[in-house]
Amino acid sequence: MEGVFARLGQSPHSGYASGMDLRQDAHAMSDDLVALRRALHQVPELGLDLPRTQETVLRALDGLPLEISTGTGLSSVTAVLRGQGGDGDVVLLRGDMDALPVTENTGAAFSSRHEGRMHACGHDLHTAGLVGAARLLSAHRDRLAGDVVFMFQPGEEGHDGAGHMIAEGVLDAAGRPVAEAYGLHVVSAMIPRGRFVSRPGPIMAAADGLFVRVLGAGGHGSRPHVALDPVPAACEMVTALQTMVTRRFSVFDPVVVTVGTFHAGTQRNIIPPEARFEATIRSFSKEARERVAELAVPLCRDIAAAHGLEAEVIYSPEYPVTVNDPGGHEFVAETVREVFGEERFTEAPDPVTGSEDFSRVLDRVPGAFVFLGATFAEDPDSAPYNHSPEASFDDSVVADGAALLSSLAARRLSGATA
């Protein structure tokens, strides 16, 4: 790997590092980036503590002209590349690094070596791609009229790693605030291989949690009139939450409520003393998100009270809506078209109902998030989707991911605008 990187460092292109230059250089290191991705894939780690992944990233960045720091409360890596712009703007590029608690069933020769852990969401491709972007931009640092922050983030999968890194100062790592931020996510289905997809405004949903515990009084199933049965009340809450969505929210500003767990009782002829359920709630605007929190909690409590019961209801805010700045989106679209060709970019008509903690960054800094198709299937709709044990990612797209991220930073720090 060092051989290709060293050659890039010694022989930068003359003149401005255009997107096409960076694309050519990215493909020159493609084999090395794929090898890095596959090495990461075999040793997936979960949550905020990723010591082996962090070590691999630090090793891959070794020798570059970067100011590197690591997290104190998590295994993050923050690397700052100083351009020649003095106090010019700062652009942040992000790659998440954590895996999922999934047992791999892809049959790949480089499958996970650890039962119950798998890079089922493609974060290993993101990490390798961001290393590639760091290598590419380091080779052209004399053309950058500003600085680049490379954000290698643990804990995206439900651990709010972005929030932790923001709290530890990633947005000020260059000594002045980040001006724009860009992130990329591969998908194993839905999008044709090599196609970039984004949209202005909301691109991914907010995600919140609803946790309900209905408290009654247990008894014999043959004598419900002398008990306080929490099960019917909890069931009523589940259906009432769906009615709330259809009757209290506009169809043009949608909300999704899905009850994923429901637990009550131990035997069919015993009335349990309590029933519990948990729901995930997705929304696409700040207003809808605030309103569903205001309505869902009293709805559950009031249904419990109507049955003579009590309900402990917790509404837990998780990730905000991922919102692409219109200018940031247009900049991504123009960059893809310039670097890869018109046919490689598609504007999505609708946002994705999944959520993403890069929303924390875009909540504070303008920029954009973009998807990259990495499916093996000729029909993307037929392939297993991200998070599946069968999810497979064509890592030939890693070089394109590195080329796009580096091109966004290079163009932005050369004065290009959307």
SULKA-V240724 format. One record per residue. N is the residue number from 1. RES is the residue in one letter. SS is DSSP state (~ for helix, > for strand, _ for the rest). NEAR is the number of other C-alpha atoms within 8 Angstrom. D_CENTER is the distance of its C-alpha to the mean C-alpha in whole Angstrom. Layout:
# SULKA-V240724
N:RES:SS:NEAR:D_CENTER ; N:RES:SS:NEAR:D_CENTER
This chain:
# SULKA-V240724
1:M:_:6:27 ; 2:E:~:5:29 ; 3:G:~:6:32 ; 4:V:~:10:30 ; 5:F:~:10:28 ; 6:A:~:8:31 ; 7:R:~:8:33 ; 8:L:~:11:30 ; 9:G:~:10:31 ; 10:Q:~:7:34 ; 11:S:_:7:35 ; 12:P:_:8:32 ; 13:H:_:8:33 ; 14:S:_:5:36 ; 15:G:_:5:35 ; 16:Y:_:6:32 ; 17:A:_:11:29 ; 18:S:_:9:28 ; 19:G:~:14:25 ; 20:M:~:9:27 ; 21:D:~:9:28 ; 22:L:~:13:25 ; 23:R:~:13:24 ; 24:Q:~:8:27 ; 25:D:~:10:27 ; 26:A:~:14:23 ; 27:H:~:9:25 ; 28:A:~:8:28 ; 29:M:_:13:25 ; 30:S:~:11:23 ; 31:D:~:7:25 ; 32:D:~:9:24 ; 33:L:~:13:21 ; 34:V:~:12:21 ; 35:A:~:8:23 ; 36:L:~:9:20 ; 37:R:~:13:18 ; 38:R:~:10:20 ; 39:A:~:9:21 ; 40:L:~:11:18 ; 41:H:~:13:17 ; 42:Q:~:11:21 ; 43:V:_:11:20 ; 44:P:_:15:16 ; 45:E:_:12:16 ; 46:L:_:12:14 ; 47:G:_:13:13 ; 48:L:_:11:14 ; 49:D:_:10:17 ; 50:L:_:13:17 ; 51:P:~:7:20 ; 52:R:~:8:21 ; 53:T:~:12:17 ; 54:Q:~:11:18 ; 55:E:~:8:22 ; 56:T:~:9:21 ; 57:V:~:11:19 ; 58:L:~:9:22 ; 59:R:~:7:24 ; 60:A:~:7:22 ; 61:L:~:10:23 ; 62:D:_:6:26 ; 63:G:_:4:29 ; 64:L:_:7:27 ; 65:P:_:6:28 ; 66:L:>:9:25 ; 67:E:>:7:25 ; 68:I:>:8:23 ; 69:S:>:7:22 ; 70:T:>:8:20 ; 71:G:_:11:19 ; 72:T:_:6:22 ; 73:G:_:5:20 ; 74:L:_:11:17 ; 75:S:_:14:17 ; 76:S:_:12:15 ; 77:V:>:14:17 ; 78:T:>:14:17 ; 79:A:>:11:20 ; 80:V:>:13:22 ; 81:L:>:12:23 ; 82:R:>:9:26 ; 83:G:_:13:28 ; 84:Q:_:10:31 ; 85:G:_:9:31 ; 86:G:_:7:32 ; 87:D:_:5:30 ; 88:G:_:9:28 ; 89:D:>:10:25 ; 90:V:>:15:22 ; 91:V:>:16:18 ; 92:L:>:15:15 ; 93:L:>:14:13 ; 94:R:>:13:10 ; 95:G:>:15:9 ; 96:D:>:14:7 ; 97:M:_:14:10 ; 98:D:_:18:10 ; 99:A:_:15:11 ; 100:L:>:14:12 ; 101:P:_:8:16 ; 102:V:_:12:17 ; 103:T:_:9:20 ; 104:E:_:13:20 ; 105:N:_:6:22 ; 106:T:_:9:22 ; 107:G:_:5:25 ; 108:A:_:5:24 ; 109:A:_:4:26 ; 110:F:_:8:23 ; 111:S:_:10:22 ; 112:S:_:13:21 ; 113:R:_:6:24 ; 114:H:_:9:23 ; 115:E:_:8:23 ; 116:G:_:8:21 ; 117:R:_:15:18 ; 118:M:>:15:16 ; 119:H:_:13:13 ; 120:A:_:15:13 ; 121:C:_:11:9 ; 122:G:_:12:10 ; 123:H:~:14:9 ; 124:D:~:14:12 ; 125:L:~:11:13 ; 126:H:~:16:10 ; 127:T:~:14:12 ; 128:A:~:13:15 ; 129:G:~:14:15 ; 130:L:~:16:14 ; 131:V:~:12:17 ; 132:G:~:14:19 ; 133:A:~:12:18 ; 134:A:~:11:20 ; 135:R:~:11:23 ; 136:L:~:14:23 ; 137:L:~:10:23 ; 138:S:~:12:25 ; 139:A:~:11:28 ; 140:H:_:12:28 ; 141:R:~:11:28 ; 142:D:~:7:31 ; 143:R:~:12:30 ; 144:L:_:13:27 ; 145:A:_:14:29 ; 146:G:>:15:26 ; 147:D:>:16:24 ; 148:V:>:14:20 ; 149:V:>:14:18 ; 150:F:>:13:16 ; 151:M:>:14:13 ; 152:F:>:13:12 ; 153:Q:>:16:10 ; 154:P:_:16:11 ; 155:G:_:16:10 ; 156:E:_:15:6 ; 157:E:_:9:7 ; 158:G:_:6:10 ; 159:H:_:8:11 ; 160:D:_:12:10 ; 161:G:~:13:10 ; 162:A:~:14:9 ; 163:G:~:9:12 ; 164:H:~:10:14 ; 165:M:~:12:14 ; 166:I:~:10:15 ; 167:A:~:7:18 ; 168:E:_:8:19 ; 169:G:_:8:19 ; 170:V:~:10:17 ; 171:L:~:9:17 ; 172:D:~:9:21 ; 173:A:_:11:21 ; 174:A:_:12:23 ; 175:G:_:5:26 ; 176:R:_:7:25 ; 177:P:_:9:22 ; 178:V:_:13:19 ; 179:A:_:10:20 ; 180:E:>:11:17 ; 181:A:>:15:14 ; 182:Y:>:13:12 ; 183:G:>:12:9 ; 184:L:>:13:8 ; 185:H:>:11:7 ; 186:V:>:13:10 ; 187:V:>:16:11 ; 188:S:_:18:14 ; 189:A:_:16:16 ; 190:M:_:11:17 ; 191:I:_:14:17 ; 192:P:_:12:20 ; 193:R:_:11:19 ; 194:G:_:10:19 ; 195:R:_:11:18 ; 196:F:>:12:16 ; 197:V:>:12:15 ; 198:S:>:13:14 ; 199:R:_:13:16 ; 200:P:_:11:17 ; 201:G:>:8:16 ; 202:P:>:13:14 ; 203:I:>:15:11 ; 204:M:>:14:9 ; 205:A:_:17:11 ; 206:A:>:17:12 ; 207:A:>:15:12 ; 208:D:>:12:15 ; 209:G:>:12:17 ; 210:L:>:12:21 ; 211:F:>:12:23 ; 212:V:>:12:27 ; 213:R:>:11:30 ; 214:V:>:15:33 ; 215:L:>:12:36 ; 216:G:_:13:40 ; 217:A:>:12:43 ; 218:G:_:12:43 ; 219:G:>:13:46 ; 220:H:>:10:48 ; 221:G:_:9:46 ; 222:S:_:5:50 ; 223:R:_:8:50 ; 224:P:~:11:47 ; 225:H:~:5:49 ; 226:V:~:6:50 ; 227:A:_:12:46 ; 228:L:>:13:43 ; 229:D:_:14:41 ; 230:P:~:15:37 ; 231:V:~:10:36 ; 232:P:~:7:37 ; 233:A:~:12:36 ; 234:A:~:13:32 ; 235:C:~:8:33 ; 236:E:~:9:34 ; 237:M:~:11:31 ; 238:V:~:9:28 ; 239:T:~:8:30 ; 240:A:~:9:31 ; 241:L:~:11:27 ; 242:Q:~:9:27 ; 243:T:~:8:30 ; 244:M:~:9:29 ; 245:V:~:11:26 ; 246:T:~:9:28 ; 247:R:~:7:31 ; 248:R:~:6:29 ; 249:F:_:11:27 ; 250:S:_:8:27 ; 251:V:_:6:26 ; 252:F:_:4:25 ; 253:D:_:10:22 ; 254:P:_:10:21 ; 255:V:>:11:20 ; 256:V:>:8:19 ; 257:V:>:11:20 ; 258:T:>:7:20 ; 259:V:>:10:22 ; 260:G:>:8:21 ; 261:T:>:8:23 ; 262:F:>:9:27 ; 263:H:>:7:30 ; 264:A:>:9:33 ; 265:G:_:11:37 ; 266:T:_:6:38 ; 267:Q:_:5:41 ; 268:R:_:7:42 ; 269:N:_:7:45 ; 270:I:>:11:43 ; 271:I:>:14:42 ; 272:P:_:15:39 ; 273:P:_:13:39 ; 274:E:>:15:36 ; 275:A:>:15:33 ; 276:R:>:13:29 ; 277:F:>:13:26 ; 278:E:>:12:22 ; 279:A:>:12:20 ; 280:T:>:12:17 ; 281:I:>:13:17 ; 282:R:>:14:15 ; 283:S:>:14:16 ; 284:F:_:14:16 ; 285:S:_:10:18 ; 286:K:~:8:19 ; 287:E:~:6:22 ; 288:A:~:13:21 ; 289:R:~:12:19 ; 290:E:~:8:22 ; 291:R:~:8:24 ; 292:V:~:8:23 ; 293:A:~:9:23 ; 294:E:~:8:27 ; 295:L:~:8:28 ; 296:A:~:9:26 ; 297:V:~:11:28 ; 298:P:~:8:31 ; 299:L:~:11:31 ; 300:C:~:12:31 ; 301:R:~:12:33 ; 302:D:~:8:36 ; 303:I:~:11:36 ; 304:A:~:14:36 ; 305:A:~:10:39 ; 306:A:~:7:41 ; 307:H:_:7:41 ; 308:G:_:7:43 ; 309:L:_:12:39 ; 310:E:>:10:37 ; 311:A:>:12:33 ; 312:E:>:9:31 ; 313:V:>:11:28 ; 314:I:>:8:25 ; 315:Y:>:10:22 ; 316:S:>:8:19 ; 317:P:>:7:16 ; 318:E:>:9:13 ; 319:Y:>:13:10 ; 320:P:_:12:12 ; 321:V:_:16:12 ; 322:T:>:17:9 ; 323:V:>:13:13 ; 324:N:>:16:14 ; 325:D:_:11:17 ; 326:P:~:8:20 ; 327:G:~:8:21 ; 328:G:~:13:18 ; 329:H:~:15:17 ; 330:E:~:10:21 ; 331:F:~:11:20 ; 332:V:~:12:18 ; 333:A:~:10:20 ; 334:E:~:9:23 ; 335:T:~:12:21 ; 336:V:~:14:20 ; 337:R:~:12:24 ; 338:E:~:10:26 ; 339:V:~:11:24 ; 340:F:~:8:24 ; 341:G:_:9:26 ; 342:E:~:8:26 ; 343:E:~:6:25 ; 344:R:~:11:22 ; 345:F:>:12:20 ; 346:T:>:9:20 ; 347:E:>:7:19 ; 348:A:_:8:17 ; 349:P:_:5:20 ; 350:D:_:6:17 ; 351:P:_:10:14 ; 352:V:>:8:12 ; 353:T:_:7:12 ; 354:G:_:8:9 ; 355:S:_:12:7 ; 356:E:_:11:4 ; 357:D:_:14:5 ; 358:F:_:9:6 ; 359:S:~:12:8 ; 360:R:~:12:10 ; 361:V:~:11:11 ; 362:L:~:14:12 ; 363:D:_:10:14 ; 364:R:_:6:16 ; 365:V:_:10:16 ; 366:P:_:12:17 ; 367:G:>:13:15 ; 368:A:>:14:12 ; 369:F:>:12:9 ; 370:V:>:11:11 ; 371:F:>:11:10 ; 372:L:>:15:13 ; 373:G:>:15:15 ; 374:A:_:16:16 ; 375:T:_:15:18 ; 376:F:_:11:21 ; 377:A:_:8:23 ; 378:E:_:5:25 ; 379:D:_:7:24 ; 380:P:~:13:20 ; 381:D:~:7:21 ; 382:S:~:8:23 ; 383:A:_:13:20 ; 384:P:_:10:18 ; 385:Y:_:10:15 ; 386:N:_:11:11 ; 387:H:_:9:12 ; 388:S:_:9:16 ; 389:P:_:11:18 ; 390:E:_:8:19 ; 391:A:_:14:16 ; 392:S:_:10:17 ; 393:F:_:11:16 ; 394:D:_:10:19 ; 395:D:~:9:18 ; 396:S:~:7:21 ; 397:V:~:10:18 ; 398:V:~:14:17 ; 399:A:~:15:19 ; 400:D:~:11:18 ; 401:G:~:13:15 ; 402:A:~:14:17 ; 403:A:~:15:19 ; 404:L:~:13:17 ; 405:L:~:14:16 ; 406:S:~:13:19 ; 407:S:~:13:21 ; 408:L:~:12:19 ; 409:A:~:12:20 ; 410:A:~:14:23 ; 411:R:~:12:24 ; 412:R:~:10:23 ; 413:L:_:15:25 ; 414:S:_:9:28 ; 415:G:_:7:28 ; 416:A:_:7:27 ; 417:T:_:6:25 ; 418:A:_:8:24
